Amino acid sequence: MSSQLAQSLDAMAEDWLSMATFVDLQLSAAREQDIKTQIIVLKDLFIYFSQTDHSEQLSAIAWDLVIPLSGFVRKKSTNSDALALFNLAIQHGNQKEVLLKLIEASKVLDYEEAEDSLDQFDLQLILLEAQEKVIKQIRTKRPSLFMAEYTKGILEALQKAESAANMPTTAQRYHAFITESVSKGALGHLEQNDNASDQEKQTMRALMRSFFTYVLAITAAQCNLRLSSQLFLEQHSHLNVPRPPNTNSEELNATPSFAGQTEFLDLVNSRFHDPSQLWECGAWAQHENEQSMEESDRLSDDEPECGNIPLSPSGSVILLAVMLRDNSTVDDQGTNLSLSSRFQKCQEALMELCARTDHALVTLDACLYLCGRTIGEQQGFPPRQGSEEDLLFVQTLSSISATVVYPEMRQIAHFLVKDFLACTTDRFRYEYYSGVLRDCPYEALRTATLALVKDEMATNSGFWSIEDNIHGLLVLALAWTHEDETEADEFRVQLWIQTINLIIFLLQKFPTSGQVQDMSSSWKESFANYLITVHGREETPRAELFRMYMRRVDELLATR
């Protein structure tokens, strides 16, 4: 790189904000030039930052470098331009973990010299996301072959990374990229390409199956339940893998070689119909997981045991996922099961699982995610008035939502409302919202639920014109804000804010409602005490925001 550029960057070594601004100016100037000049500028910047020891700051600056990586190819790129950008990112992404090769042969990650640094993994993911954006713009007449090579490279990279001590971290950070770019992207290219031969398509599908199977194996071996179940769902959603014939007990108790663990997937496919064999399959999977962990000298001394059977949580969740999907469609008499009956059947097995393993919350969370995905793929739930079976389904969802600890619950709650509650009856909406607000001990989910209630009020006037429903939800919301009023954590503050917004909305929507007026007046007194207890007379932006809310409520109450 030019000495002048290096000197300018060195002068700002301790001022990363100025350095980021300087980098942005360099990139802006480069955008006015031809693409080869832009690549030269990017290369110089990557070389400089790859030689610094400040990995945290490097990750921050790298975000600025990723944007032009994807933007260069929007209108006028060719394959060679895109590959030049790929190679640039690969060669200069990180001094200790280098992406050696990507398209045309394979993509390999070098973990031999890796240190346990999350910043390094962050930077790898940044580079992968840049590649994903670029790959969507590449112009080629043979997209299936192109994506096959790309998938092959990632598969080889994961195989090499399996022995790395920090594989669980790596697998989690790859997950979003893998599912979006590889599974949907690759198969999307394949389906849209009428020129692809049958042999190309068969090769691609085989490669995709081996890819997902292998990722499932290495993540299940690490007992990464969420990732294992999601990848398994993705595999069956996109590949339509044919179901093998049933296996017998002798085959079940065998311990075949685990080349990609395809035997385990076949076993799962053949046993979905019998929940009573859940524990048997779980024990078999646990044995194989232990064997895999022993080989890599990472066997944990505190592996959970459930009674006399060392149940594998990951294996069990995979089985439950299969049962929940299109597999458990009939009962023992051959009668078709409704979606809610299938979920109830799965839930019974799940509760037994939770009673026998210390991974109960993880398993519940995985089941809720799978349930949401299944609902979405069913084109919505039939809004049948008065069905006790369907009501049980909704109540179970709210119960699960209230017992799960993961921060992803906000996204799951949003998903359920959009793809399930939106096409149900008013009664079911109220059951879900009130169930979560009544039972959930986690501020994050209560706050998200209140926000959803307010958002839906603006679009669903029929349901929210029922004052009793509004009153019931508001009572539940206020019960949480009244509890432990001296607590000033962020979730508590957000819960107050959402409740304030809800009250203001109700006062505007029902200006003559006695119920809303009384509840608002009661809330105002409680909130005034909260302000005095927690904020006193401090002059902070947050305290002033709360006082502004109070003034608005006073104005609305005064118009009664």
N, C-alpha and C positions, 0 to 999 in steps of 0.2 A: 504494500500500500504506500501511498505517497507519504513522504516524511512530514509534509506540512499538515496533513490530516491527522497523522499519529501525534504530532506535537500538540495540536489543538485539543485532541481527546485527552492526552496526558495532563494537560493543564487543568482539566476539569475532573480529575480522578476522584476527588473527594466531594464533588458536587454533582450528584446523579441527576438531579432535576435539570440542571443546566445542560448536562450531557444529553439527556433525552431530547431537550429542545434543539440542541445542535444536530443530533441525528435526524430529527424531523426536518430541519432545514436542508440538510444534505439530501434527503430523500425527495423533498419537494423540488429541489433544483434538478435532481436526476430525472424526475418524471418528464421534464421538458425535453430530454434528449431521447435518442433511439434506445431500443430495448437492450442492446449490447452494452451501451454505456451505463444503463441502469444496473445491469448485472455486475459490471465492474465495481460500481460504487457499493452495491450490497456485499460483494465478495470482500472488499476492503474492510467494511464494517464488521462482518462476521469474523474475519481473521483477527481483527483487533480484540473483539470481545471474547473470542475463544481462548485468548492468551491471558486473560485476566483471572485473578484468583477470587474475585468477588462474584460467586455464583448467584447469589440472591439478586444483586443488581443486574447481572447478566440476564437473568430470566425476565426482569422488568423491561430492560431495553429490547430484548428479543421480541416482545409483543409488538413493538413498533416496527420491527423488521419483518414480521410475519404479514402484516397488512399489504405491503407492496408485493410480497411474494405471490399472494393470491390475485392482486389487482392487475398485475402486468398482463395476464393472459385473457382478460375478459373479452377483448375484441379482436386482437390481431395475432394471437400466439399460434405457433406451430408446435409439432411434437418436439422438435429440437430445442426450441425456446423453453418449453416446459421442462424438458429433461435437464437443460442447463441450470434452471432454477432448482430443480430437485437436487442435482449434484452439488450445487452451491450449499444448500442447506445441510446435505449429508456430510460434506467434507469439513464444514466449519461450524457444526452445531454445538459441539462440546468437546473440550480437550481430553476428557477422561472416558466418555462414552460416545463413540463415533458411529454414526450410521454409515456403514461402509458402501452399501450398494442397494439400489432400490429396484428399478424396473429393468427389464431386459434379461435379467438372470435371477436375482434373488434379493431379498432385503434382510440384512443380518445385523443384529445388535451385538456389540462387544461388551460383555459384562465382566470380563476377566479382571479389569482394573477398577471396577466400579466401587465407589464408596457409598455408604448408606446415607445418601443426601437426597432429600425430597426435591430440592431445587433442580438437581440434575434430571430427575424424572419429569418435573414440570417442563423443563426446556424440551425434552424429547417429545412430550405431548404437544407442545406448541408447534414443533416442526411437523409432526404428523398431521395436525389440523391444517397447517398450510398446504401440505401435500394433498389432503383431501379436497381442498378448495380448487387447487390447480387441476387435479385429475378430472374434475367434472367438466373442464373446459378443453381437454385434449381432443384433438380432431383425429380420428382414425376410422378406417373402414372396417377394422376387425376388433370391435370393442371386447368381444368375449375372450379372444386370445390375449389382448392387452390386460384385461382384468384377471385372467387366469394367472398370468405371470406376476401380477401385483399380489394376488392372494397367496401364491406360492412363496413369495418373498416373506410375507408376514408370518406364514406358518413356520418357515424355517427359522425366522427370528425368535418365535415363541419357543420352538424346540430347543434352541440354544440357550434361551433365557431360563429354562425350567430349573436348572440347577442353581440359579442365583438365589442367594439368601433373601433378597428383597423381592422375590417373584410376586407375592400377594399384592404389594404396592403397585408394581408394574402392571399386573393384570387388571386391577381396578382402573388405572389411568388409561389403559387401552380400550376399556370396554365400550365407551360411547363411540369412539372412533371406529372400532371394529364393526359394531352392529349397524351403524349408519352408512359408513363408506364401503365396507366389504360386502356384508350380506345383502342389503337393499341395493346399494350401488352396483355391485357386480351382477346380481341377478336382474336388476333393472336394465342394465346394458344388454344383457343376454336376451331378455324377453323382447326388447325393442328392435333387435337386430334380425331382420328377416333373412339376411344373407348368411347368417351363421349356419354351418352344417350341423347335422345331427351328432356327428362325432365331437365337434367343438362343444356343443351343449352338454353332451354326456360327460366329457372331460371336465367341464366347468362344474357341473353338479357334483361329480365325484370329489373334485378338489375342495369345493365348499363343504361337503360333508366331513371330509377328513379334517378340515380346518376347525370347524365347530366342535367336532368330537374331541380333538386334541385340547382345545382351550377348555372344554368342559372337564376333561380328565385332570388337567393340571390345577384348575381352580377347585374342583371337588376334592382333590387330594389335600388342598390347603384348607378345607372346610369353609370355603368362601361361599356361603349359601346363596346370598343374593345374586352374585355373579353367575354361579352355576345354573340356577333356575332360569335366569333371564336368557342366558345363552342357549339353554335347552329349548326354551320357547321360541327363540329366533330361528333355531334350526328347523323346528317342526312347522313354523309358520310359513317359511319361505321355500323349503326344499321338498315337501311332500314325500318324505322318505317312506318307501313301502314297508308295511308291517310284516315281520317274519312269523312263521308258525310258532305255536306255543312250545315252550320247553318243559321238560319234566323235572322232578325233584333231583334226579341224579345230575342233570346239567346245571341245576341251580346251585348245588353244593360243590360243583367243580370249581377249580381256580385256574381258568385259562390264562394264557399270556395276555398281557394288556398292551398290545400295540395300538395305541390310540384309544383304548378302552371301548372299541366298537362292540365288544361282547356285552359290556354292561348296558349300552344303549339298546341293543337287541333284546336283552333280558327285560329291561324296563318296558319296552314296547309290548312284549308278550305277556306281562303280568299285570297290566293296568286294570283288568277287569275284576281282580280279587283283592280287596283291601286287607283281608286277613293275612295275606302273604307279605304285607308291608315290612314287618319286622324281620322276616327271613331274608328278604332282599337287602334290607338295611344292614344286617349282619354280614352278608356276603360283600357288600360294598365297603363296609368298614374294614374287613379283612384285607381287601385289596388296597385300600387307602393306607393302612398301616404298613403293608409290604412296600408300597411306593415311598413312604416316608422313611422307612428303615434304610432303604437303598441310598437315600440322599442324606442319611444321618441327621434327620430332623424330627425324629419321633418324639412327640410330647409325652411327658410323664403324667400329665393330668387330662388325658383323653377321656371324655365323658362316657360313663357306662350306665346302661339302663337295665336294671334287673340282671338277669343272666345273659342278656343279649347286648353286645356292644353296638348299639344303634348308631348308624351313620346319619347325622342330620342332613347332610347334603344329599345322600342317596334317597332319603325319605322325601325330601322336598321335590326331588326330581320325579319320584313316583306320584306324589300328589299333583304335581303339575300335569302329568299325563292324564291322571284321572279327571282332573278338572276340565281339560280341554274336550275335544270332540270324541274322546274315547268312551267315557261312561255315559253313553246315551240311552241305554236300556237297563232295566232291572233284571233280577234273576228269572222272571217269567217272560222276558222279552218285550215288556211294555216300555214305550218311549218315556224317558224322564224329561221333565221340564228343566230349564236352566237352574231354577232355584232348588229343585230336588237334587240335581247333580252337585250343586254347591253344598247343600246340607249333608250329602253323603261324604263329600270330601272333608267337610268340617268335623264330622264325627271321628273320622280317622285322625284328623289333625289334633283334636283335643286329646285323644289317647296318646298321640305322639308327645304332646306338650307335657303330659303327666309323667313321661318316662325320660325326659331329657332336659338338661339345663339350658337348652337353646330355644326355649319356648317362644320368647319374644321375637327372636330372629325368624323362626318358622312362621309365626303369625304374620309378620310383616311380609315375608315372601308370599304367603298365601293370599294376602290382600292384594298385592301387586298382580299376581296371576289372575285373581278374580276380576280385577279391573280390566285387565287385558282381554279376558274372555268376554266380558260384557260388551266391550267396545266392538269386538269382532262379530258379535251377534246382532249388529245393527240396532242396538237399543233393546230395552226390556219391555215386554208387552204391558201397557198400562191397564191392567184388568182391575176394575173396581172391586174392592171387598175380598180379594183373594187372601186368605190367611197364610197360604204357602208363600206368596210373594211378600207379604208383610214380614214373615219370619226372615226372609232373605235380607230385607232392608235392615231389620233390627240387628241381625248378625253382623252386617257390615259396620253399623255404627258401634257395635260392641268391640269389634276388632280394632276399629280406628282409635277407640279410646284406650287401648292397651298397648299400643306400639310406640316405641321410644325414638325411632329414627327421624332425623330432621327431614327426610324425604317425604314425610307424611303430608306436608303442605302440597307438594306436587300430586301425590296420590289423591288427596281430598279434591283438588281441582279436577283431576281426571274423572273421578267418580261422579261429580256433580254434572260435568259437561256431557259425559257419555252414558250416564245411567239415570241420575235424578231428573235430568232435563226431559226425559221421555217417560216419566212415571206419573202416578197420580199425585194430587196435592197431599194426600194423607201420607204417602211414602216420603215425600220431601220433608214433611214436618217430623216424621219418625226419625229420619237420619239426622237432621240438624239438631233436634232436641236431644237425641241419644248421645251425640258427641258432646254437646254443651253440658249435659247432665253428668256424664260419667268420665269424661277425659280429664286426667290430672295434669296434662301438659299444656302450658300456656301457648306454645307455638301453634298447636292444632286448634285450640279454641279461638285464637286470634284469626287464623286463616278462615275458620268456619264463619265467624262473624262477618268477615269481609265478603265471603261468598253470599251470605244472607242479604247483605246490603246491595250487592251487585245484582242479585236476582230480583230484588224488589223493583228495580227500574225497568226490567224486561218482562216480568211475569205478573201483571197487575191482577189477574184472577185470583191466584193463591194468596197474594199478599194484601188483598182487600179484606181478608178475614181477620178481624181484630183479635179474636181469641188466639189465633196462631201467633200473631205478632206479640201479643201480651205474654204468651207462654215462653217464647224464645227470649224476650227481653228479661223476664224474671230469671231465667237461667244465666244469661250473660251478666246480669247485675250481681247474682249470687257469687260469681267468681271474683268480680272486682271488689266486692265488700270484704272478702277474706284476706287476712294478712295485709291490711292497708298500709302498713309501714314499709312493706317490701318495695324497693325501687329498682328492681332489675329491669332489663330491657323488655322482656316478654310482658311483664306487668304493665309497663308504660304503653306498649303497643295494644294490649288488651283494653286499657282505658280509652285509648284513641279510637279504636274500632267501635267501642260501646258508645262513645260520644257521637261519632258519625251516625250510628244507628238511631240514636235518640233524636238527633237533629232531623234526620230523614223522616222519622215517624211524626214528629211535630209538624213538619211541612206537609206530609201526606194526609194526616188525620188531625187537622187543627181543632176539630170539635170533639175529639174522642176523650171521654173522661178517663178511660183506662190509661191512655198514653200520657195525658196530662198529670195524673196522679203518680205514675211511675217516674216520670221525668222530674217532678218536684222532689220525690224521695231520693232519686239518684243525685240531684243537685246538692242536697245536704251532705250526702255521703262523700261526694267528690270534693266538696269544699273542705271537709275534714281531712281528706287525703292530701289536698294541696298544702294545708297548713302543716300537717304532720311531716310530710316528706320534703316539701320544697320551701316551707317557711315563707319568707319574704324575699327570697333570692331573685336576682334579676338575670336569669338565664334565658336563652332562647326557648328552651323547653317549657319553663314555667310560664313565660309570656304566651306561648302557644296554648297552654291549658287555660289561661285566663281569657284568652280570646274565645275559646270554645264556650267558656262559662257565660261570657257576655252574649254570645249568639243564642244560647239556650234561654237566657233571661229575656231577650227580645221576643223569642217565639212564645214563651209562656205569657208574656205581657199582652199579646194579641188575642188571648183567649176571650 
